[in-house]
Amino acid sequence: MKKKYPTINNDFLHSFKENIKTIVEAREKWQGSLFKSANDSLYNLLGKIFDLIEETKTNSEVDKEKRDWLLSECRNQNLRHNMKPSFIQLITKLVFCNSDVDSRRISSYVRVLTAAKQSKDVAVAADVPNFIRKYGGIEEIRASLSKNTKTPTQRAELGRGFALKSKVLCELTTEETQSYATKTKGSFAVALGIVNAKGIIEVKHVCYENPINNNMPSGKTAINNALSNLSLESREKLIRVLPETLGQASRIAGVRPSDVGILAIYLKSYS
């Protein structure tokens, strides 16, 4: 037998359900559009979730009914959660279920919204996008809240150190790179290419760290990701082997002399 709620509670609950439905539709539009990776749209979406969360502060009978409904919907979708999930967890999981967003990413959204809720920088939903931008983006905030986890910016800085001290593998020059030499000297760039059957990389495009002009935006995000991977690659090799000395570390295949040099600096700082 279904539980009967007072009419006024039914109205509040119906409005809450409709708001969830509207946010889900916005999420589907965001993921299905040409601007699927646009951060602004995602940040605004999280702002809408924040707005709903702000409506559940009273611990009233209506809020209890909202929680019951959310738990029921999560069960119907086979969504996992802890024993006492917060409204932030339940709403975020429900909004992003049946999407191509993985569970780790959804957990990042939950952490960001939790941090926003506790921040003095966020008073209303409209403040959420600015809060996320101010602190460097979703992953930057997630990593800063995790113990012993380096943020993407910190990993990129490590990778930058590795890259500056590494040997030159090859050189690439085009009319474009020469024409931008004055503006790009000393900065990083990423060459996007396809590896052919002979193992030759056919370069199709070059991304520059800093914007060249209005028609060529900054490739800083792509470059920071590449630098982050550079630092992670060397670290993973060192973790797998666990060398006892710097000499052993220097003989690990794939570990560059610059990696060992940076490791020596870390060891010296802790000695």
C-alpha positions as CSV (number, residue, x, y, z in Angstrom):
1,M,0.0,0.0,0.0
2,K,1.4,3.4,-1.0
3,K,2.1,5.9,1.6
4,K,-0.2,8.9,1.4
5,Y,1.2,12.4,1.9
6,P,-0.6,15.6,2.6
7,T,-1.5,17.6,-0.6
8,I,1.0,20.4,0.2
9,N,3.8,17.8,0.6
10,N,2.8,16.2,-2.7
11,D,3.1,19.6,-4.4
12,F,6.6,20.1,-3.0
13,L,7.7,16.6,-3.9
14,H,6.2,16.9,-7.4
15,S,8.2,20.1,-8.0
16,F,11.4,18.5,-6.7
17,K,10.9,15.5,-9.1
18,E,10.3,17.9,-12.0
19,N,13.4,19.9,-11.1
20,I,15.5,16.6,-11.2
21,K,13.9,15.7,-14.6
22,T,14.8,19.2,-15.9
23,I,18.4,18.9,-14.8
24,V,18.7,15.4,-16.3
25,E,17.4,16.8,-19.6
26,A,20.0,19.5,-19.4
27,R,22.7,16.9,-18.8
28,E,21.6,14.9,-21.8
29,K,21.6,18.1,-24.0
30,W,25.1,18.9,-22.7
31,Q,26.4,15.4,-23.5
32,G,24.7,15.2,-26.9
33,S,25.8,18.6,-28.2
34,L,28.8,19.6,-30.2
35,F,30.1,21.2,-27.0
36,K,30.1,18.0,-25.0
37,S,33.4,18.9,-23.3
38,A,32.5,22.5,-22.7
39,N,33.3,23.2,-19.0
40,D,30.9,26.2,-18.7
41,S,27.9,24.0,-19.5
42,L,29.0,21.4,-16.9
43,Y,29.7,24.0,-14.2
44,N,26.2,25.5,-14.8
45,L,24.7,22.0,-14.5
46,L,26.4,21.5,-11.2
47,G,25.1,24.9,-10.1
48,K,21.5,23.7,-10.8
49,I,22.2,20.6,-8.6
50,F,23.6,22.9,-5.9
51,D,20.3,24.9,-6.1
52,L,18.3,21.8,-5.4
53,I,20.6,20.8,-2.5
54,E,20.1,24.2,-0.9
55,E,16.3,23.5,-0.8
56,T,16.9,20.4,1.5
57,K,18.3,22.1,4.5
58,T,15.3,22.1,6.8
59,N,15.1,18.4,7.6
60,S,11.4,18.8,7.3
61,E,8.8,16.1,6.5
62,V,9.0,17.2,2.9
63,D,12.8,16.7,2.9
64,K,12.4,13.2,4.3
65,E,9.9,12.4,1.5
66,K,12.4,13.7,-1.0
67,R,15.1,11.5,0.4
68,D,12.8,8.4,0.4
69,W,12.0,9.1,-3.3
70,L,15.7,9.6,-4.2
71,L,16.7,6.4,-2.4
72,S,13.9,4.5,-4.3
73,E,15.0,5.9,-7.6
74,C,18.7,5.0,-6.9
75,R,17.6,1.5,-6.1
76,N,15.6,1.3,-9.3
77,Q,18.7,2.4,-11.2
78,N,21.0,-0.1,-9.3
79,L,23.1,2.9,-8.1
80,R,25.5,2.2,-5.2
81,H,25.9,4.5,-2.3
82,N,27.0,4.4,1.3
83,M,24.8,3.6,4.3
84,K,23.9,7.2,5.0
85,P,24.2,9.1,1.6
86,S,23.8,12.8,1.6
87,F,21.4,14.7,-0.7
88,I,24.5,15.8,-2.7
89,Q,25.4,12.1,-3.4
90,L,21.9,11.0,-4.2
91,I,21.0,13.8,-6.5
92,T,24.3,13.9,-8.3
93,K,24.3,10.1,-8.9
94,L,20.7,10.2,-10.1
95,V,21.4,13.1,-12.5
96,F,24.4,11.5,-14.1
97,C,23.3,7.8,-14.2
98,N,22.5,6.4,-17.6
99,S,25.3,8.6,-19.0
100,D,28.8,8.0,-20.3
101,V,30.2,9.7,-17.2
102,D,32.1,7.1,-15.1
103,S,31.6,6.6,-11.4
104,R,34.9,8.1,-10.5
105,R,34.0,11.3,-12.3
106,I,30.6,11.4,-10.6
107,S,32.4,11.1,-7.3
108,S,34.5,14.1,-8.3
109,Y,31.3,16.1,-8.9
110,V,30.1,15.1,-5.4
111,R,33.3,16.3,-3.8
112,V,33.3,19.6,-5.7
113,L,29.6,20.3,-4.7
114,T,30.4,19.3,-1.1
115,A,33.4,21.7,-1.1
116,A,31.2,24.5,-2.7
117,K,28.6,24.0,0.0
118,Q,31.2,24.5,2.7
119,S,32.9,27.5,1.0
120,K,32.4,31.1,1.8
121,D,32.8,31.8,-1.9
122,V,29.5,30.2,-2.7
123,A,26.2,31.7,-1.5
124,V,23.9,30.8,-4.4
125,A,24.0,28.4,-7.3
126,A,25.3,31.1,-9.7
127,D,28.5,31.2,-7.6
128,V,29.3,27.5,-8.3
129,P,30.9,28.0,-11.8
130,N,33.1,30.8,-10.5
131,F,34.1,28.7,-7.5
132,I,35.2,25.8,-9.7
133,R,37.1,28.1,-12.1
134,K,38.8,29.9,-9.2
135,Y,40.2,26.7,-7.8
136,G,41.4,25.2,-11.1
137,G,38.6,23.0,-12.2
138,I,36.9,19.7,-11.2
139,E,40.0,17.5,-11.0
140,E,42.1,20.1,-9.4
141,I,39.5,20.5,-6.5
142,R,39.1,16.7,-6.2
143,A,42.8,16.1,-5.9
144,S,43.3,18.9,-3.4
145,L,40.7,17.2,-1.2
146,S,42.4,13.8,-1.4
147,K,45.2,12.8,0.9
148,N,48.5,12.1,-0.7
149,T,47.2,13.0,-4.2
150,K,48.9,15.5,-6.3
151,T,46.7,17.9,-8.3
152,P,46.9,17.9,-12.1
153,T,48.8,21.2,-11.8
154,Q,51.4,19.7,-9.5
155,R,51.8,16.6,-11.7
156,A,52.2,18.9,-14.7
157,E,54.9,20.9,-12.9
158,L,56.8,17.6,-12.2
159,G,56.4,16.6,-15.8
160,R,57.7,20.1,-16.9
161,G,60.8,19.4,-14.8
162,F,61.3,16.0,-16.5
163,A,60.8,17.4,-20.0
164,L,63.2,20.3,-19.5
165,K,66.0,17.9,-18.5
166,S,65.3,15.1,-21.0
167,K,67.2,14.5,-24.2
168,V,65.8,15.8,-27.5
169,L,64.3,12.8,-29.4
170,C,63.7,14.7,-32.6
171,E,63.1,18.2,-34.0
172,L,60.1,19.4,-35.9
173,T,60.0,22.6,-38.0
174,T,57.3,23.9,-40.2
175,E,56.5,27.3,-41.8
176,E,53.9,27.7,-39.0
177,T,56.3,27.0,-36.1
178,Q,58.9,29.3,-37.6
179,S,56.4,32.2,-38.0
180,Y,55.3,31.8,-34.4
181,A,58.9,31.4,-33.0
182,T,59.0,34.9,-31.4
183,K,55.8,34.3,-29.5
184,T,56.3,30.7,-28.6
185,K,60.0,30.6,-27.7
186,G,60.6,28.8,-24.4
187,S,57.0,27.5,-24.1
188,F,55.8,23.9,-24.6
189,A,53.9,22.6,-27.6
190,V,52.2,19.3,-28.4
191,A,52.4,17.8,-31.9
192,L,49.2,15.8,-32.8
193,G,49.9,13.0,-35.3
194,I,49.1,9.5,-36.5
195,V,51.6,6.7,-36.4
196,N,51.8,4.9,-39.8
197,A,52.7,1.3,-40.6
198,K,56.4,2.2,-40.8
199,G,56.4,3.7,-37.3
200,I,56.6,7.3,-38.6
201,I,54.4,9.9,-36.9
202,E,52.6,11.9,-39.4
203,V,52.0,15.3,-37.7
204,K,48.6,16.9,-38.4
205,H,48.5,19.7,-35.9
206,V,50.6,21.6,-33.3
207,C,49.1,22.9,-30.1
208,Y,50.8,25.8,-28.4
209,E,50.9,26.4,-24.6
210,N,49.9,30.1,-25.0
211,P,47.3,31.5,-27.3
212,I,48.8,32.7,-30.6
213,N,45.8,34.7,-31.8
214,N,42.0,34.7,-31.6
215,N,41.7,31.9,-34.2
216,M,44.2,29.7,-32.3
217,P,43.2,29.3,-28.6
218,S,45.6,28.1,-25.9
219,G,46.5,24.4,-25.9
220,K,47.5,24.6,-22.2
221,T,45.1,22.0,-21.0
222,A,46.3,19.4,-23.6
223,I,49.9,20.3,-22.8
224,N,49.4,20.0,-19.0
225,N,47.8,16.6,-19.5
226,A,50.8,15.5,-21.5
227,L,53.2,16.8,-18.9
228,S,51.1,15.0,-16.2
229,N,51.4,11.7,-18.0
230,L,55.2,12.2,-18.4
231,S,55.6,12.5,-14.6
232,L,53.2,9.5,-13.9
233,E,55.0,7.3,-16.5
234,S,58.4,7.6,-14.7
235,R,56.8,7.4,-11.3
236,E,55.0,4.1,-12.1
237,K,58.2,2.5,-13.4
238,L,60.1,3.5,-10.2
239,I,57.2,2.1,-8.1
240,R,57.1,-1.2,-10.0
241,V,60.8,-1.9,-9.4
242,L,61.4,-0.1,-6.1
243,P,65.1,0.5,-6.5
244,E,67.2,0.6,-3.3
245,T,69.7,3.1,-4.6
246,L,69.9,5.9,-7.2
247,G,72.3,3.7,-9.2
248,Q,69.6,1.0,-9.5
249,A,67.0,3.6,-10.4
250,S,69.3,4.9,-13.2
251,R,69.4,1.4,-14.8
252,I,65.6,0.9,-15.0
253,A,64.5,0.8,-18.7
254,G,62.6,3.9,-19.6
255,V,63.7,6.0,-16.6
256,R,65.6,9.0,-17.8
257,P,68.7,10.6,-16.1
258,S,66.5,13.7,-15.5
259,D,64.0,11.5,-13.5
260,V,66.9,10.2,-11.3
261,G,68.1,13.8,-10.9
262,I,64.7,15.0,-9.6
263,L,64.5,11.9,-7.4
264,A,67.8,12.8,-5.9
265,I,66.5,16.3,-5.1
266,Y,63.5,14.8,-3.3
267,L,65.7,12.4,-1.3
268,K,68.0,15.3,-0.3
269,S,65.1,17.4,0.8
270,Y,63.8,14.6,3.1
271,S,67.3,13.6,4.5
